[in-house]
């Protein structure tokens, strides 16, 4: 069931970088927010409404011995990274049109645009397994990789960087695609320009000053700048909510429409439940059948619609770099042959259980694109791949990957 949220004013979604007013000058933001941020928005709003209807409270909800709220804990999870039966995909940028709510999805990283041209970087594909890295990977410093033995700092032959590569001079990554455009991209037939980022969101930088709580006055020398975001009229955020093994309608707890606090400073937003699937054009059965028919030569492409947390940096967890970058996906033995890797995004947050910040981790950004070869493909490999992977998280089952709440949601495409 899809829920669409629009702002009343501005929103502030912090990225994962640490910030303390006065110690750092600028609180940076991101749009759309991470799934870990948005799932908290939806869960808090639903629980607040459900608990109020029962005459209960969050204190009782947090008490494992309170049987009156046990069904809510089972459905929404209790605290921290326990999500119960709650599952989410998104959030995605979206806007209202005359035909309803239209999603605007992160463009694949190998889709480039220029002043007078629009083309796919993948026209230079396939990438040979031994091809040199073009331009080098965008990466955080080794000191900021959370101590993991990741691949952010390791160049890998076959990895394609779109930054600094001379063959892409004058071209930039595309903005966002509608579901119809993404469907065309996945089938290899896209022929129109994407939606520019500036047509959806505006930056709204504001100055603040830390308060001296003891005296109730402004603290000396504690100015900071906060990066607020102003979605244009009709623009907002979209997410798909389901419950694993639970026959429960989202509207039972959240209602069909209402208001909620969202993001930094608990800015207000209004939400409504949608009757239709905004991703039908790229996830409906008709498109899936066509995609299966177009997958040839045992090659395919994966595009992440949401950021993904992997133990080895940009390399998916089901791939083993020590075994020729081979792995198993949907029961198929595959080899990772190429990747278009944008700059990673920081992921952190606040641990309510320990009342301390969570460790900083780096995630691949939405739009990262992988090219695979199926090894020893069986006749039905395409149907199995599309059925098991398309529209699902490729991090499913990996501890700490947060797949339950929308990280690493992938779409399959031709290569």
C-alpha angles and dihedrals in degrees: 000000000000125000124194121201125194127188127243091204132340128335132215118206112175120213119225096272116114118253134182119174109249094015094065121031101211133042104207123211140200138206127239096027121234118274088246089062098044096046088059090053093053096042093048093049094047094046093046090053095043094047092047090052089055095045088243133125143222089255090061091043090055091052108092089203093061103100094183091072098035093105089056092051090049092049102040103021125247112250143333114000096348106112101173111201092334115120128176140183118201150327098231128178111252142170137199119251135174087270097050134268116347122198120225107204129198108267117242112264094241093058108097135181134195139182093276105011143058118193146142119258085212088075082083089056154136094075111216114234091240098044117128120253110265112226096337129269122288104242144162117247117277089247091062099049095099090249092285123143089241132160097235090101097039122084112220124198107246097032112124120212117195093199120085095359109138095216089063097048111144093019126103134192113274123252118232134326131217115233089257091054092046089051089053091049092050089051092045096244105103112138108163137076119265128239111281114239092233092061091067109036139024128202117240111190114195133186121230138171130214116251124234098228094193095058100023092235138111114283114242115254095358101122120148139175121230122203105223121181127219115201111205121248110298095014122118145123131299132199138173114226126193136159120232109238092341122117093215130134115221089226091065089073104020102033124221095286141354147121131290142178112249136182130343117354087015093267113194127255135172123227138194135184115242125224095206134055109249090202096053092114091061102028105033121114093253092057092044091054091050092047092052089051092051098049107102142163094028091280128122142162131229121206121189114222092190133032117278132213113214129173092229100049112246094359114096115244095239089062119083112210089192091060101053092282090292126146146148124269125171088350091303126119106233138176123214106231103170146357138197103210122190123196111297124245126229118243123196135123142166122298106219093191095058096024091231138106118275118242115274114253132179122233132192109253125246108273097042107146129208129192118209139186119210111227114218092354118204121219095260096045094116094052091048092048096049093043096051103032112025108101094003135101115267088204093063112143094015111126114241094009092110092221089153091070101044110282118147097007105177139200124202122230142171119271 
